[in-house]
């Protein structure tokens, strides 16, 4: 694989580890590409989830409702590793706030 492809696989592994270690998020691991549709178990529409999370944490993802997939979000992992890790940490932080309510 090229260096760029190798980097994408490494970031996909970071996303996979994050999803697998989470109690609120799940997905079908992508076989190709640089985005994943990640589902959550909170009772909040995805547009509200993503908009509120963006305003509270700065994490930017696409609401699953844009793809007719409720309670989900599209996460991209083409960016650099540190950006991905920071974004996943922000999503985790937001989930903890929702869980606390």
BAFIVO-234284 format. One record per residue: residue number from 1; residue in three letters; x, z, y of N, C-alpha, C in turn. Coordinates in steps of 0.2 Angstrom, whole numbers, plus 2048, in hexadecimal, padded with zeros to 3 digits. Example, Ala and Ser with C-alpha at 12.3 -4.5 7.8 and 13.67 -1.06 7.14 Angstrom:
<rs>
R  pos  code  neast  nup  nnorth  caeast  caup  canorth  ceast  cup  cnorth
R    1   ALA    842  827     7E4     83E   827      7EA    842  827     7F0
R    2   SER    840  823     7F5     844   824      7FB    840  827     800
</rs>
This chain:
<rs>
R  pos  code  neast  nup  nnorth  caeast  caup  canorth  ceast  cup  cnorth
R    1   UNK    804  800     7FA     800   800      800    804  800     806
R    2   UNK    802  7FD     80C     805   7FE      812    805  805     815
R    3   UNK    809  806     819     80A   80D      81D    803  80F     820
R    4   UNK    800  80A     823     7F9   80B      826    7F4  80D     821
R    5   UNK    7F4  809     81B     7EF   80B      816    7F1  812     813
R    6   UNK    7F7  813     812     7F9   81A      80F    7F7  81F     814
R    7   UNK    7F7  81E     81A     7F5   823      81F    7ED  824     81E
R    8   UNK    7EA  81F     81E     7E2   81F      81D    7E1  823     817
R    9   UNK    7E4  822     811     7E3   826      80B    7E4  82D     80C
R   10   UNK    7E9  82F     810     7EB   836      811    7E6  839     815
R   11   UNK    7E3  836     81A     7DE   839      81E    7D7  839     81A
R   12   UNK    7D6  834     816     7D0   835      812    7D1  83B     80D
R   13   UNK    7D7  83C     80B     7D8   842      807    7D6  849     80B
R   14   UNK    7D8  849     811     7D7   84F      815    7CF  84F     816
R   15   UNK    7CC  84A     817     7C4   84A      818    7C1  84D     811
R   16   UNK    7C4  84A     80C     7C1   84C      805    7C2  853     804
R   17   UNK    7C8  856     805     7C9   85D      804    7C5  861     809
R   18   UNK    7C4  85F     80F     7BF   863      813    7B8  863     811
R   19   UNK    7B5  85D     80F     7AF   85D      80C    7AE  861     806
R   20   UNK    7B3  861     801     7B3   864      7FB    7B3  86C     7FC
R   21   UNK    7B6  86E     801     7B7   875      803    7B1  878     807
R   22   UNK    7AD  874     809     7A7   876      80D    7A1  877     809
R   23   UNK    79D  87C     80B     797   87E      808    791  87A     80B
R   24   UNK    792  877     811     78D   874      815    78D  86C     815
R   25   UNK    792  869     813     793   862      813    795  85F     80D
R   26   UNK    792  859     80C     794   855      805    793  84E     807
R   27   UNK    796  84A     802     796   843      803    798  83F     7FC
R   28   UNK    797  839     7FC     79A   835      7F7    7A0  832     7FA
R   29   UNK    7A6  833     7F7     7AD   831      7F9    7AD  82A     7FA
R   30   UNK    7AF  827     800     7AF   820      801    7B4  81D     7FD
R   31   UNK    7B3  817     7FA     7B8   813      7F6    7BC  80E     7FA
R   32   UNK    7BA  80D     801     7BD   809      805    7BB  80B     80C
R   33   UNK    7BF  808     811     7BD   809      818    7C0  80F     81B
R   34   UNK    7BE  811     821     7C1   816      825    7BC  81B     828
R   35   UNK    7B6  81B     825     7B0   81F      827    7AD  822     821
R   36   UNK    7A9  827     822     7A6   82B      81C    79F  82D     81F
R   37   UNK    79A  82D     81B     794   830      81D    793  837     81A
R   38   UNK    794  83C     81E     794   843      81B    78D  846     81D
R   39   UNK    78A  849     818     784   84C      818    784  854     819
R   40   UNK    77F  857     81C     780   85E      81D    779  861     81B
R   41   UNK    779  868     81A     773   86B      818    76F  86F     81D
R   42   UNK    771  86E     824     76E   872      829    767  86E     82B
R   43   UNK    762  872     82D     75C   86F      82E    75B  86D     836
R   44   UNK    75F  868     837     75F   865      83E    761  85D     83E
R   45   UNK    75D  85A     841     75E   852      841    765  850     843
R   46   UNK    767  84B     840     76E   849      842    770  848     849
R   47   UNK    76B  845     84C     76C   843      853    76E  84A     857
R   48   UNK    769  84F     856     76A   855      859    770  859     857
R   49   UNK    772  858     851     778   85C      84E    77E  859     851
R   50   UNK    77F  852     851     785   84F      854    785  850     85C
R   51   UNK    780  84F     85F     780   850      866    782  857     868
R   52   UNK    77F  85C     865     780   863      867    787  864     865
R   53   UNK    789  862     85F     790   863      85D    795  860     862
R   54   UNK    794  85A     864     798   857      869    799  85B     86F
R   55   UNK    793  85E     872     793   861      878    797  868     877
R   56   UNK    796  86B     871     799   872      870    7A0  872     86E
R   57   UNK    7A2  86D     86B     7A9   86D      868    7AD  867     86A
R   58   UNK    7AA  861     86C     7AE   85B      86D    7AF  857     867
R   59   UNK    7AC  859     861     7AD   855      85B    7A8  84F     85C
R   60   UNK    7AA  849     85B     7A6   843      85C    7A5  83F     855
R   61   UNK    79F  83F     853     79D   83C      84D    797  838     84E
R   62   UNK    795  833     84A     78F   82F      84B    789  832     847
R   63   UNK    783  833     84A     77E   836      846    77C  832     840
R   64   UNK    77A  835     83A     778   831      835    771  82D     836
R   65   UNK    76D  830     83A     767   82D      83C    768  826     83E
R   66   UNK    76E  824     841     76F   81D      843    76F  818     83D
R   67   UNK    770  81B     837     771   817      831    76B  819     82C
R   68   UNK    766  81C     82F     760   81E      82B    762  823     826
R   69   UNK    767  827     827     769   82C      823    768  833     826
R   70   UNK    763  836     825     762   83D      829    767  842     826
R   71   UNK    768  847     82A     76C   84D      829    773  84A     826
R   72   UNK    776  846     82A     77C   843      829    780  841     82F
R   73   UNK    786  840     82E     78A   83D      834    790  839     831
R   74   UNK    792  834     835     797   82F      833    79D  832     836
R   75   UNK    7A2  833     832     7A9   836      834    7AE  830     833
R   76   UNK    7B2  82F     838     7B7   82A      837    7BE  82D     836
R   77   UNK    7C2  82A     832     7C9   82D      831    7CE  828     832
R   78   UNK    7CD  824     836     7D2   81F      838    7D7  821     83D
R   79   UNK    7D5  826     841     7D9   829      846    7DF  82D     843
R   80   UNK    7E3  830     847     7E9   833      845    7E7  83A     841
R   81   UNK    7EB  83D     83D     7EA   842      839    7E8  848     83D
R   82   UNK    7EB  84A     842     7EA   850      846    7E3  84F     84A
R   83   UNK    7E1  849     84C     7DA   849      84F    7D5  84A     849
R   84   UNK    7D6  847     843     7D1   848      83E    7D1  850     83C
R   85   UNK    7D7  853     83C     7D6   85A      83A    7D3  85E     840
R   86   UNK    7D4  85D     846     7D1   860      84B    7CA  85F     84B
R   87   UNK    7C8  859     84A     7C0   857      84A    7BD  85B     844
R   88   UNK    7C0  85B     83E     7BD   85F      838    7BD  866     83A
R   89   UNK    7C2  869     83D     7C2   870      83F    7BC  871     844
R   90   UNK    7BB  86D     849     7B5   86E      84D    7AE  86D     84A
R   91   UNK    7AE  869     845     7A8   869      841    7A6  86F     83D
R   92   UNK    7AC  872     83A     7AB   878      837    7A9  87E     83C
R   93   UNK    7AC  87E     841     7AA   883      847    7A3  882     848
R   94   UNK    7A0  87C     849     79A   87B      84B    795  87D     845
R   95   UNK    797  87C     83F     793   87E      839    792  885     839
R   96   UNK    798  889     83B     798   890      83A    793  893     840
R   97   UNK    792  890     845     78E   892      84B    786  891     848
R   98   UNK    785  88B     845     77E   88A      842    77D  88F     83C
R   99   UNK    782  890     838     781   895      833    77F  89C     835
R  100   UNK    782  89E     83B     781   8A5      83E    77A  8A6     840
R  101   UNK    777  8A0     842     770   8A1      845    76B  8A3     840
</rs>
